[in-house]
C-alpha cells in the first residue's frame, strides 16, 4: 500500500475556481518520474496501451472491463512531460476558504482508514493529509473510477459539491 503515498513526494496544491465555488487542485507526480536537465518541457508522455495498463504502471486497473482498456488505449492522448516536473508556486502559504478534498480509489492502493493509521504513526509519507481540514473519501475501485465506477463517482462528487 505504501507505493501510492510515495507518489506524493511531489505533492502540489494550488487554489482555483470552479464556477462560484472555490476548490483546491491537488496533483501528485509519481516518485519514479524521470528527472533532470535532459528532459525537455515539450516532450510528451504517450498514453498507455493495454499491456502497460495491466502492468499497474498507471495505477490499479481494478474494476475495468476489456472494453474500458480498449477505450483508454484508443483515446489516450500524450501528456506534456513538464506537467509532472514543473513546480507550482503559491502566492500564499495558507489557502483560506478553500476546501481540501481527496478521494482515495482504494482497490490496489490505500484507503482512508489506513491513511489515518499512518498519520497517527507519524509516517512522513502521510503528513500532507494530517491537517484536520482535509475531507477524505474512499471509492472502492482502481485508478480509473470514471470508467469502473461512474455512478458511485458521480454520486460522491455530487455529495461533496452539495456540502
Steps between C-alpha positions, in 0.01 A plus 500: 500500500789739558586556129196725456622731773852503359348671198408791724863605529433776249158598640375835384188697586386810324179698543263524209145591413224268392210726414405672826663236719857516624688177470853370542662307220731234636754324282744227582776413258637147522821481702646288221455764228825580319666817617789710381611759255484262205121508503338757274181677597333421167571129518178305525435176684293270279170362619508144631429192292317194638814319619632809678163558666487144629855532638372752755739773382204738468326388819272213588273374223263345755143516376588558135351280232663413168296774330643759743858393428430527126340843545798634696750364247301645207429843645798572721693809395857590589557706813766773490789377715544841664162463674664245732831680544418872517442624855202716584551792735234635732465870567384416854597216730145465633197436284235682705147406401614228258381147569760224478350173385659168410330194356697179548425233243581225745513185284868427457600800707421651836174582674419780743516273807856390412596860425374608843709221657808627316428855617462379860835320471665820377584350161647787293345364179155576642588833663342709224158367606551550876336843506146475635344701217546217247178329389603141428284254305532141379380352174546123478642481150826547313664807349237544226172558690345697216488170310481233770256677736347799315176501702658481846764756397232742375301447821806566718595812305140620521499445876828689536377794293170506688671556837 
